[in-house]
Amino acid sequence: MPATTTAIDHVAIVAVAADAKQGEDIVALDVSGPIGIVDAFVMVTGRNERNVQAIADEIEDQMLANGNRTLRREGRDLGRWILLDFGDVVAHVFHEEERMFY
C-alpha cells in the first residue's frame, strides 16, 4: 500500500523546511510497503553540525506549526545524524560525512 496523502503532505513540509535551511540532497522514500509502521523516510544532508541542528530545528518548527509534534528525537546533541519521528514520516538529517558513509 503506498504512502497516504497525509504522509505525502508531511514529506512536503519536511522537504521545504530542510531546503529553507540549506539542506542538500533531499530524498524522500516511500517505505510503507517494506516497513509498514511508517510511510516515508526523508533524508537530508547538512554541511556541518550547526547546519544539521538548524535543519532539524526548522523541520520540527514547521511540522509543529502544521499540527504535527515530534514523537521521538535522537542525535540532536551531536549534530551528526538527527532522527525525527513524526509517526507517518521519519526525517533523517545527516552530517555530510555520515551521509556518505551510510
Secondary structure, DSSP 4 states (H G I P E B T S, - for coil): -PPPHHHHHHHHHHHHHHHHTT-EEEEEEE-TTTTSS-SEEEEEEESSHHHHHHHHHHHHHHHHHTT---SEEESTTTTSEEEEE-SSEEEEEEEHHHHHH-
